[in-house]
Amino acid sequence: MKYVDMHCDTLYKMLQKKKQGEGCSLAENDGHIDLVKLKKGNALLQNFAMFVEWKKCDNPKDEVLRMVDLFYAEMEKNRDTILPVRTYEEILRNERNGKMSALLTIEEGAACLGDLDNLELFYDLGVRMMTLTWNYPNEIGFPNLPKTDSEPPVDHRTPDTEHGLTPFGIELVERMEELGMIVDVSHLSDAGFYDVLRATKKPFVASHSNARAVSPWVRNLTDDMLRSLADRGGVAGLNFCADFLTEVEAGTYNPGTMEAVVTHARHMIKVGGTECLGIGSDFDGIDTNEGIPDYTYMPKLEEAFNRAGFREAECDKIFRDNVLRVYREIL
């Protein structure tokens, strides 16, 4: 099988190395994802997120534009192996021609600077999915796990059920639907999730979020969210972050396992059905999960699903077809 992954932070990691004067190459690097690993892991489509920690940069829009330039430079250098895509049909064409596909996304809607013209600029540059918030409130809405410098750390079990999308945020997600850009609610507050549900008509995604009933981190989705996402035709991407998969005692090392990913998958399918689940690894944005240390382990993860009793048709949907269905409808 060939695999589809809705989220990685490889571009951000590469940009940071470039800023430090270090070499950075998508062809081969020491991270979770490069072209050698993608090819060995049978990748069909990789989403490349342009992550911005906007409170630590001068201008989040400019930071995204730097990653846009980096993305297209790497695509050009490696065009014999991988090509950028903006439509579902391009994904299929690349597969027929024996090439992998790369979809450009944004993780942190603050890059729009509260201006729909910037959203449309990003669309024109090839961005086809946007995570509305990261861990800071922005012009669009509020996150579930706000990042602060306070001690002790913010409670990761208590969701924000009060603060959701702003009026601009509602306007933005409506415009995203009109353009054909996928709305991504990972990181968004609980209140924001339901605001998106009310403000949209098409499927949306939680590109890298697991099940809160299995592990109580607020970055994960409640059962009601999973049902609502499934009813809309959307998809949640299994996140390989060990702490989101399994809660451990504070200060205890959490190595991560394939089995924990399978446990979340089983619950999410039980709640939302086989159509609601995909992969959103969060590679290069998380500490290494020892059970799935890089992209080359994707076939081994599928084998773990097979051992756990998942049928071939279910694995096809989880690892590929469910996400492609959403892309076919929206892109």
WONOR-V420251 format. One line per field, one symbol per residue. burial: + if it has 9 or more other C-alpha atoms within 8 Angstrom, else -. A space follows every 50 residues. Layout:
burial = ???
//
This chain:
burial = --+++++++++++++-++-----+++--+--++++-+++-++++++++++ ++++--+--++-++-+++-+++-++--+---+++++++-++--++---++ +++++++++++++--+-+++-++--+++++++++++++++++++++---- ---+-+--++--++++-+++-++++++--++++++++++++++++++-++ --++++++++++-++++++++++-++++++-++++++++++++++++--- ----++++-++++++-+++-++++++++++++++---++--++++++++- ++-+++---+---+++++++++++-+++-++
//
